Amino acid sequence: MDKPSVGNGVPGRDAGSRLPRMFGEAKTHRAHRAKSAGVRSWRFSEGYRYVTWYHLLFLVSLSILGMAGLLFSSIRPSISTTWSPGASSIAQKIMYRLGWLPALAISTCVVLGNETVVNKTFDVFDYVDPLIGTINGGHVFPGATLPFGMAKAVADVNNPDEKQGGFASDNSDITGFSHMHDSGTGGAPSLGNFPIFPQAGCPGDIIDNCFFTKTDRASRRINGTVEAHPGYFAVSLNTSVHTEMTVTNHTALYRITFPSNSTTSAQNQTALPNSPLILIDLTDLPDSRINGSIQVDGSSGRIVGNGTFNPSFGLGTYDLHFCADFSGAPIRDTGVFMNNRAGSEPKNLKITPNGNSPPIPAGAWTQFETSANNQVLVRVGLSFMSVEQACHNAETEIPDFGFDQVLQAAEEVWRRKLGVISVDATGVSDMLQTVFWSGTYRAMISPQDYTGENPLWESDEPYYDSYYCIWDSFRSIHPLITLLDPESQSNMIRSLIDVYRHEGKLPDCRMSLCKGFTQGGSNADVVLADSYLKNITNGINWATGYEAVLSDAEDEPLDWSVEGRGGLTSWKTLGYIPTDDFDPYGGGPFTRSISRTVEYAYNDFCIAEMAKGLGHTADAEKYLDRSDNWKNMYKADQTSMVSNTTGHLNETIDSGFIGFLQPRYLNGTFGFQDPSLCSPLYNFTSCYLNPDGHETYEGSAWMYTFYVPQDMATLITTLGGPETFVKRLSYLHTSGLLYIGDEQAFLPVFQFHYAGRPGLSAYFSHFYIPSQFNDTVEGIAGNDDSGAMGSFTTLSMMGLWPVPGQDVYLITPPYFPEVNVTSGQTGKVATIRNINFDAEYENIYIQSATLNGQSWTKNWITHDFWLEGGVLELTLGKNESDWGTKDEDLPPSSSTSW
């Protein structure tokens, strides 16, 4: 397929833009499986799935059975009290269901001319794949959780590079099933406390012959047995033990099916008696336990305990408590273990720090007699408060161990959360639908609702944790939650403000009740401003919220590595953060002077917006002035030589662009950092929080030079005007300088709007989706970062990209014929509809637009559209048009429309 014409990396206006196919023809999961099985398959009408001869044979058989069912259904009412779904006879159950088969056959088999198609009733769970991003650094948590839930159950693996979310879709061994996790995080893993591990029996029926340490008990999974959907996860081990799990908010419930009779141990290939054992380990994923205690009740088998652990990306420690109960089989014996030695006495154990790293394996176990159905249920309540609270959580949330009922309730919660969006997916591939819905799902995993579980202070306010980190989430996660779940967003804002009330600062990162490391600016300021501007008000004290953001702007904390801002004296007097800053007022890593400067500038702009809205005029002007401080790091004559760009492998060339952000000293002179440093082309992984982490964070000066969302009009002029800006921004995307797997790369995809080229924003959205985001287990770019990558795909595919911290959405065509969102604030429905939509995505350029039937020429829209509802209709074509290109149609900038 022809690519658009390119001039200096810029797709042309008259390119007839057929996008390059990054992965060839998109196929559904079913088609892929059919092809791999050697089954011939076709794709029929748009919106329908693949049909094979096997499918047709099945449908014919189904219809024949249905005809028999019609006959049976005529007599069924007279015997329904005997032949019911509760009947024990399998034959009776089958015959009972035959009465429904005619309708099923008619509803699933449709003949159009000579084409047979399957029109499947939409079920959002068909398009949510929690396993996307569970390998290749995505670190996605794929297990059972409620939206923003505290309990998160999944199988944990022993791959140190891939276990941040607990599970990984690789060949690593499973070491246990634990009940709390974060999702998509980088660095060290977190949580994964108190894993359980089931064994069918101990060799020789000797307790010491069971396997107690992570290393010894690690077991292979049986390929093809992993199953995951919202609220549910299951997998079988090669010991033939099958474990399913679901959750409530503070409690995990496991249904473990052991093999019947005897089985074989994978470790030593000896027969095992059918006397199952389940252990609970006083450990966590990163092996950070400092101390712990555990106790088992000899009669009931209940195991309770607690431990003190370290957070993965912050300072301090946290205490966690659990309460585990069992149902389904009589208790045979109980005890504790240390290392690989176990005994029935004593029934309790305390572990104190002994300098070992990792700490000594220790825990408790309960052994069972044979159960009637070979199943044991395990209920694990969790609490940050106490063991008693953990038991209370378990007993009140899951009083009767009803696994199917708990699962159904979890599924219903997820369907309600996801149900505020609906799409017309006619013609859209299963792959893209799965990318969309899975991304939406992942954006609702974190932050986590720990309300009632905060031992640090007493408060009636909500408490959310696992803001991991706001530097990642403010750009897309919170704007998406604001759209889809404003009630939860309101609770999160209240929680952030309450952290300020009791700890004196808003967090930039927080996990496991601990302060996390600050990566750049004080970006909770952006989250608060975004919610304030979008009328998120329920229960929020905005006066205190404003006080909190002022504290970030004015008061430097003693340790600004975990909260607030550093270098505020220089910020206020010089208007930038010097690379050689002298800061006797607080401590933190003296790096990232470029990225901190531009982020502080935007943080101040967001404060100015809040000040303006709250009537603090003088403050508004003050912080608006400070939002211009990015200019003080701009070096107009700085050039950029780049190596190994697209089309210039093993070459170093002049990029052809001039003027970049550069480090600056206290005395006002400029230093030097190669503008491409910390890009994928040059020393990509060197710009972190390490002492020599350079002057930009997780990105290059090339990228950070574009980070002026408050005043893009001035930036465009500074960089040489709209035409040069467009060439330069296109070069950022096409040269290899930009990595879409870092959140700072999101906004540059859509910044063409500000230069009057909204069509290029649409083009580059399709440039990255699906080339970097697909429906495979490695199908996201980089860490998912608590759902940031997922929310990027959702918002991009919805067609209205939010500029976080502003009441601005940049308009691009949705990836669907139509998208509908029901506002949780007003109940009204907002619809974005494409005219001339085509599933090959040739027509991706807006030719004209109407809002509620009236011409709409602006290439942006405000949050009122979502609140008031209505229809935004976009007429599409194959080439860029003049729509949204005039000066009066561009998004606002502080220098032009304040």
N, C-alpha and C positions, 0 to 999 in steps of 0.2 A: 504494500500500500504506500502511495506517495506521502511523503512528509510535507508539512507546511514549508513554504519558502522561508529561509532564515537569512537575516542580515545582522551580523555581529551578535548572533544568539537571540534575535528577536523574531518571533513568528510574524509574518507579514499580514497586513490587514486583508489582503485579497488572496489569502493562501488557499482558499477552498479547503479549510483545515480538517483534513482527515488525520486524526491523531495516530502516532505510531503505536502499534499493538505490542505492548510490553511482554505479554504472555501468550500471544496468539489468540485464537478463538476461545472465549470463556465458555466453560462447560460446567454443568451442574455436578454435584456430588454423585448423583445416581448415574449420570452419563459416564463419569470417570470410572466408577466401579464396573459398569457394563462393559466399557472398552477394555478394562484390564482383565475381565473375565472372558474376553473373546466373544461377547454378545454383540450382535449388530444392533445399532440403535439409531434413531432419527430424532431430530428436533422439529416439531410441528409448529403450530400457530404460536404467535407471541403470547407469553403469559402461561404457557402450559409446559409440563415437564416432558422428559424423554419417555418414549414408549417403545418397548421391545416386543418381539414375538412372544417372549415369556409372559410379559404383562398381558398381552391379548389373550393368551391361553388361559391365564388366571381369571381374567374378566369373564371369558365365556363360561368357565367352570363356575364362577361365582353366580352368573346369571342362571345357570341350570339349577344350582343349589337354591337360588332365590325362588325359582318357580316351585320347587318342592316346599320351600318355606311358606309360599302363599297358601298352599293346601294346609300345611300344618297350622298356620296362623289362624285359620278359620275355626279350628277346634281348640286352640290353645287356651282361650279364656276359661273354658270349663275345667281345665286342669292346672291353671296357673298357680294355684295354691300348693301344688305338689311339684311341678316342674318350674322352678324359679331360679334366679341367679344364685340363690343360696343353697341350691341342691347339691348334694355331695357327688352325685354321679356325673362324670365328665360327659358321658353321652347325653344325659339330660340337659346339661348346660349348652352343649352344641346345638341340640334340637331346639332349645328355647330361643337361641339367637337366630335360628333360621328364619323366623318370622320377620326379621328386620332386613333380610338380605335383598329383597326386591328393591327397596328404596335405596339401599347402599349401592347396588349395581347400577341403578338408573342414575344416581347422583355422581358416580365416579366414571362411568363410561359414556362418552358422547361421540356420535358419529357425525362428521361434517363432510358431506360429499364422500370422497374416497379416503379421507384422513380421519384417523381415530386419535382422539386426544384425551388426556386425563386432566380434568379440572379439579384440583385439590382444594378443598376449603382451607382458607388461610389459617394457619396456627403460627403465631410468632415464635414459638419454641422450635419450629422447624428451621428457623433462620438465626437462632442464637446458638453459637458454638463456643462454649467456655474454654475449649482447648486451643483456640487461636492464640498465638503468642506464648505458648508454653515450652518453647525451645528457642535457641539462637538469641538469648539475651532478653526476650520479652518479659520473662519473670511473672507472667500473669497467674493469678490465683484462679484455678478452674473448678474449685470445689463448691460445696453447698453453703449458701449464705442467703440472708434476706437483704433487701436493699439497705445499704449502709449499716448492716447488722454487725454485732460484736462477735458472735459465734461464727466461725468460718472453718468448716471441716473438710479435710482432704487427705489423701495419702501423701506422705513425705518421702522424698528420695534422698540418696546419698551423694548426688553430684554436687560438689561445692560451688560450681559455677552456675547452676541452674535451679537451685532449690529455694530461691528467695520467695517464691509463691507457694512453696511446699512441694508441689508436683511438677514433673517435667515429662514431656512426651518424647523421651529418649529411651535408651536401654539401661538406665541406672536402676539400682535396686530400691525397693521400698523398705523403709526402716520402721514405719509406724503410721498411725493415723492421728493427727492432732487437730485441735479445735479452734485455734485462733491464728490468723495470718494477715499479712499485708499483701498488696497486689502490685506487681509491676515495678517494684523498687529496684534501684541499683545497689551497688556496694554489698555489704554483708547482709545475710538474711536476718529476719526478725521473727519474734513470737514462735509459733510451733511448739508451745509448751505442753508438757504432760502427755506425750503421745501414748496411745494404747497400741498393743500388738497382740493379735490372736494367734494361737497355735493349736492345731488339732489334737495334740497330745505330746507327752514327753517320751522319748525313746526308752524302752524298758519300764515305762511307767514310773520313772525316777525323776523327781522334780529337778535335781541338779543337771539332768540331761536335756532340759529345755534350753532355749537360747534367749538370753536376757540382755546382752549388750547390743547396741546398734550394729556393731560390726558383725557379730555372730548371727543375729536374727535377720539381717538383710536378705530379702527374698526377691526373686524375679517375678514380674507380673506375667500373666498369660496374655499374649498378644490378642488384640481384638476384644478384650473384656472391659476396657475402660468405657464408661458411659457417663456423660455429664450433660446436664441441662439445668436451668435455673432452679435452685433449691435442692439439687440432687447430684451425688457423685457415687460411682461404684467401680470396683475393680476386683479381679480375682488374682490371687497369688499362685505361684507354681506349687504350693502346698495344697491346692484345691480349696483353700479358704476364700470365700467370696464376701466382700464387705461393702455394704451400702451405707450411705449417710445422708441425713437431712438435718435441719436446724430450726430452732426458734431464735429469738434475739440474743439470749444469753446461754443457750443450751444446745449441745450437739447430741444427736441420736443416731446410733449405729445399729444396723441389723446385720449380724454376722452369721453366715451359713457355713457350717463345717461339713466336711465330707462324711458320708454315711459309713458305718462300720469302721474299718481301719483305713489308713492312708499311708503314704510314704513320705518320709522326710527328704527334702531336696538336699539337705546338708550331708546326711550319712546313709540315705537309701535303706533305712530300716523301718519295719512296720511300726506304726504308732497306734496305741490304744485310743478308742474314741472317748477320751476324757479331756475335753478342751480346756485350755488355759488362756486367760487374758491378763496381760501385765500392763501396768501403768508406770511410766518412766519419769523420774524427776529431772527432766532435761528440757531443752528447747532447740530450735534449729541451729543457732550459732554456737551451741554448747557454752552459754554464758552464765550458767547457774553459779551463784555465789554461795547460797545456802538453801536448805530445804528440809521439809519434814513430810512424812507420809504415815498413814495409819489405815489398817484394814480390819473390818469387823468380821470375826470368825463365824458368826451365824448368818448374817445377811449378805456378806461378801462386799458390802459398801467400802469403797476406798476414798479417803479424803486426804488432802494435803495442800501444800503451798510451797512457794519458792521465791527467791529474790534473784532477779535477772538484770542484765544490761540491755539498754536500747541499742539499735543497730547504727543510728546516725545522729547521736546526740550525747548529752551529758546526764549523769545520774543513774539511778536504779529504779526498778519497780517491783512490787510484790503482786503475785497472782495466786489465786486460790481455786481449788476445784473440788467437786463432789461427784463421784461416779457410782452409779447403781446398775444392777444387772437384773434381767428378767428372762424367763424362758427355760431355765434348767435348774435343777437342785444344786446347791453348793456342796462340793466335795471337800475342798480344803482351801486354806488361805495362808498367806505369808508375805515375807519381804525378801528382797535380794540386794546384793552388792556385787558388782562385777558379774561374774557368771556363777556365783554361789547363792543358793536360795535355801530357805527353810520355813517350816510352819510356825516357828517361834523365833523371835518375838513377833508381835503384830504391828509394831511401829518402828520408825527409823528416823533419826535426825542426822542431817549432813551439814557440816560446817566447812568454811574455807580451809583448804589444806595446801594451796599452792599448785595443785595439779591442773594442767591444761591439756586436754579438756578435763572437766571435773570427773570424779569417780562415778561410774554408772550405778544408779541405785533406784529402787522403786518397790512396788508391791504387786502381788498377783492374786488372782482368784481362779480356782479350778472347779470344773463343773462335772456333774454326772451327765450321762447321755440324755439329750432332750428328745422329745417326741418327734420334732420336725427338724432336728439338727441345727436349730437356730438359737442364738443368744442375742438379746438386745442390750446395748450399753448406752446409758444416759449420763452425759457429763455436763454438769452445771458449772458455770464459771463466774468468778467475781474478783474484782480488784479490792473489795472491801473485807471479806472474811470467808472462811469455810462455811459458816452458817448461812451467809447470804448466797453462796454458791449452791448449797443444798436447797434453799428456799427458791431460787431461780428455777432449778430443775423441777422441783415438785409442783410449782405453780404453773410453769409453762408446758410441761409434759407430764401430767399426773398419772397417765395410764399406759405409757410406752406404746401408744398407737402409732406405729411408724407410718402407715399409709395416710392416716389422718393428718399427721404433722406435715408430711410431704405435700399433701393436697393443699393445706393452708399456705405453705410456703409458695407453691406454684401460683395460687390465686393472688397472693400479694404481688408477685412479679408481673402477672398479667395485668393487674390494675396499673402498676407503675408504667409499664411499657405501653399500655393502651391509650395513653393521651396522644400518641402519634398514630396516624394511619397513612398509608401510602397506596396509590395506584401503581402497582408494580408491573403493569402490562409490558411485556417485552424485556424486562430487566432480568439479567441472568441471576440464577440462584447464588452465584458467587458474590455478586455485588449486593444482593439483598442480605446475604449472610454477613458481609463486611459491615453493612449499615446497622443491622439489628444487634449484632454482637458488640459493636463499638458502643452502642447506646447502653447495652447491658453492663459493659465493663465500667462505664462512667458512673454507675450507681452502686459500685462495690465499696468505695471509700469517698469521703471520710466515714468513720465508724461511730455509731451512736452509743456512747457509754453513759448516757443519762442515768443517774442513780448509782453509778459505779465509779465515782470520783472521790477517793479518800483524801484528796489534798485540801479541799475546803467544802464547807456546807453552802449550798445554794439551791434555789428553786429554779434556776435557769437550766436549759439543756446543756449537756456536755458532750461534745464530739471530739474524737481523737483521730490519729492517723491522718493528719494533714501532712502528707508525705510526698512532696512539700508544696507549699503554696506557690513557690517560685515556678513549679510545674503546673499547678492546677488553676491558677488565676486566669490563664490565657484561654482555656476552653472548657475545663470541667465545670467550674462554677457558673459561667454563662449558660452552659447547657442545662445544669440543674435548675437555674433560675427560670428557664423556659418550661421545663418538663415537670418540675417538682418544687414550686416556689415555697411550699410549706417547709420542706426539708432545708432549702436554702435559708429561709428565715431562721430556723433553729440553729443552723451553722453560724450565721451572723451573730445571733444571741450568744452562742457558745464562745466565739472569738472575743466578743466584747467582755464576757464574763472572765475569760482568761486575763484580759487587761485589768479588770477590777481587782483581781486577787494576786496577780504576779507583776503588774505594773507595765507590761508591754504586750502588744499583739504578737502572736507567734508568726514566724515565717515557715517554720517546720515544727512538727510535733508528733511524737509517737510514744505509745506505751506510758502515758502520763509524764513524759520527759520532754525537755526543751531540745529541739533539733537544730542542726546547724543552718545558719543563714547563708544562702548562696549568692545573693546579690543585694537588691533593695529591700525595703520593708513593704512587701507586696500584698500583705493583708490590707494595706491602704487601698489598693486597687479593687480588691474583692468587696470591701465595704462601700466604696464609691460606686461600683457597678450596681450593687444591690440598691443603694439609695436612689440612684438615677432611674432605676427600673421599678420603683414603687414597691419594693419589698419592705413592708412595714410591720407585719404582724408581730406584736410583742416586742419590737426592737426599740430600745431607748437610743435614738439617734444623737441626742446631746452627749451621752457617754461615748457613743461611737466616734463622734467628732473629737472629743477629748482624747480618745485613744490614738487617732491618726496624728493629732497635733503632738502628742508625746513622741511618736516616731520621728517627726520632723524637727523637733526642738531639743530633746533631752537624750543625750548619749548615755547608754547603759555602761556599767562597768565591764560587762562581757558581751560585746556586740557580735561575737561569733555565733550566738544562739538567739539573739533578739535585737530589734531596733536597728539603728544605723551607727556606723563608726565614722570618724573623721568629720564630725559635724562642725567643729570650729573652722576647719579649712573650707568646708562646704559653704558656710555662711559668709566667710570673709573673702575667699578666693573665687568661689563659684565653681569649684571642681574638687575632685579627690586627687591630691598629688601622689605620684608613684613613690615619693620619698617622704610621705606624710609624717609629721611629728604629732603624735596623739597621746598626751599623758593622761587623758581623761577616761580612757577605756581601752580594752584589749580585744584583739581579733587578728585574723590573718591579713597582713598588709599587702594584699595583692588585689587584682581585679579592679584597678583604679578606673579603667575605661568603662567596663560594664557597670560598675557601681555608680559611676557618674550619670550615665544615661538612664539607669533605673531610678536613681534618686530624683532625677529631673521629672520623670514621668510620675513617680509617686507624689511629688509636690503638685503636679498638674491635677491629679485626682483629688488631692486635698482641696485645691482651689475650686474644683467643681462642687464638692460638698459644701465648702464655705459659702459659695455663691447661692446655692440652694437654701442654705440655712439662714441666709441674711447677714453673714459676716463679711461685709464688703471689703474692709481693709485687709482681712486675711486672704480673701480671694485674690486681690491684686498682688499681695506679697508672694503668694505661692505660685501665681501665674508667672511673675517675674523670674522666680527661681526655676521654673520649668524650662527656661531658656538656657540653663547652664550647660546643656549638651554642646552648645556652640564653642565653649571654652576648651574643649578637647579636640576640636576639628582643626586639622593642619591642611591648609588649602593646597600646598604644593607637594603633598606626599603622593608618591607613585607606588605602583604595585607590580612587581615581577612575580609571576606564578609559574609553577612547575607541574607537569603531568596533567594539564587540563584536558578536557574532552577534545580529541583530535590532535593533541600535541604530546603524546606519550614520550617520556624521557627527554622532554625539552623544557627549557625555561624561557618564557616569553614575557614581553610587556603586555599587561592586561589592556593598556590603552586608556585607562581611567585614572583620574587624578583627584586627590582630596580624600583623606580618610581620618578617622579618629585615631589619635596617638596619645601615648602617655605623656604626662606633663609634670614638671618638677615644681617644688615650692617656689623657686625663683622665677617661675613663669616660662622658662625655656622648655622646649619639647624634647622628649626622649624618642626612642624608636622601638617599635615592635612590628615585625613584618606583618602587613595586613592579612596575609593568608595563614599566619600561624594559628594553630588550633582549628583549622579547617580540615576536611578529609584529605586535602592535598599536602598538608605540611604539619607534622607533629600533632596529629589529631587529638591524642589522649593526654596532652600535657597541661591542660588548663582546668584544673580542679582546685580543691581547697588545700592542696599540698603547699608547703612553704615557698616553693619556686613555681607556683602555679600561673605566673605571668599576669598580664593586665586585663585579660578578658576571661570570662567564665564559660566553659563548654561551648566555645564558638570563637570565631575570628573577628578582627576589626572590620573585615569586609562585611560581615553580617551585622555587627552592632552599629555600623554607620547608618544602617537603615532604621534603627530603633528610635524613631521620633514620632510616635503615633499621635502626640498632642499637636504637632505642627508640621504635618507633611508638606504643606505648601511652601514653607520656608526651606525645608530640607530639599525639596525638588529644585527650587531656585539655587540653593547653595551648590548642588551637584551638577548644575549646568542647564537646568530647564527640563521640561517634560520629555523631550525626545531623548536627550542624553540619559535622563533618569531611567526611562524605559529600557534602553539598551543595557544600562548598567545592572538593573535589577534582573533582566533576562539573563545576563551573563552570570550573575550569582547562581541562578538555577541551573543553567545548562553547562557550566564549565566544570562542575564537580566541587565547587567551593562550599556548597550548602548541603547539610545533612538534615533531612526531614525528620530524623529520629530524635532531634532535640527540639524542645517546645519553642525556642526562640525563632525557629524556622517557619512556624505556622503563619504568622501575620505577613511575612514577605510574599507568600503565595498570592495574597489578595491586595497588595499595596499598589498594583497597577491602577486600581480605581482612582487613586488620588492624582494620577497623571492623565486621566481621561481615556484609559484603555481598559475598561472593565472586561472586555473580551479576553484579554490576556490572563486575567485572574482566573477565568473559567478554563482557559487552556491549561494553565499550570496546575490547577486543581486536578484535571484529568491526567496531567503529566505524572502525578504522584499516586493517584488512585486509578487503577489497581497495581501499578508497577511496584509500589512499596507497601501496599496494604491489600491483602487477599485473604482467602478463607482457609489457608493451611496452618499447621501448627507453628510455623515460623512466619506467619503472615502479618507481622507488624515491623516497623522500623524502630530499632532500639528498644529500650525499656518502655513498658506501657505507662510507667509512672502514675500509678493509681487511677488509670483510665484516661490519661491525657491523650494518648494516641487514639484510643477509641472515640473520645469526644471530638477529636479532629476530623475523623472520618464521618461521624454523624452530622456535624455542623456543615462540613463541606458538601456532603451529599444532600442536605436539606436545602442548600442554596442561599442561605443568609448567614454570612460570617460575622460574628460579633467582634467589635473592637473593644476588648475588655477595659472597663473603667470609663466607657463613654456610652451614650445613648445612640449608638450607631451600629447598623447592620449593613454590610456590603452585599449587594445583590448579585448573585450568579444563578444560572439555571440549576434547579435540582437535578439529581440523577434519576428521577422518576417522572412520569407524566404529571403526578400531582402529589403534594404532601399536605397533610392537615394536622394541626396541633390545637388541642383543646387547652385553653388557659386555666391553670389551677387557681388563678386569682379572680377571674371573671366568669369562667365557664363558657366563654365565647370561642368560636373556632376560627382560626386563621388558616387560609388556604393559599399555597403557592402552586400555580398551575402552568404547565408548559403547553404552548401551542406549537405544533410541528415537531413534537418530540420524536426522536428516533433512537432506538436502543444501540445503534452503532456509534452514537455520540459524534456524528458529523455536524449536526445542528446544535452547537453549544454556544452560539453567539446571539445575544438578545438584539432583536431588530426594533422592538417597541414594547411598551409595557402599559398596562392599565391597573389602577387600584380602585376596586369597586366600580368598574366601568368607566372611570375617568382617566385620561392620559396621565402617565407617570414617567417623567423624564429623568428624575434623579437616580443616580446609581446606588443609592443607599436609602435606608428607611429607619424609623425609630421603633422603640419597644411598644409604642402605642398600637402598632399593627397587631402585635400578639395579644395585647390586652383587649382591644376593641373588636378584634376579629375582622373578617372581610376576605376578599379575594384579590391577590396580586397575580395578574395574568401576564405571562411573558411569551411573546411571539419570537420564535427562534429561527435562525438561518445558518448557512454554512460559512458565512464570512462576517467579519466585524462590520458594525454599522456605526452611525453617528449617535446612537442612543447612549445617554449617560456620559457624553464627552465634553459638553460645554462647561464653562467655568461655573455657572450657576447650578450645575448638576453634580458637582464633585462633593465628596464628604467634607465636613467642616474641619477647619484647622484653627488653632488658637489665634494665629496672626490675622485671620480673615473673618472670623465669625464669633469671636468671644463677646 
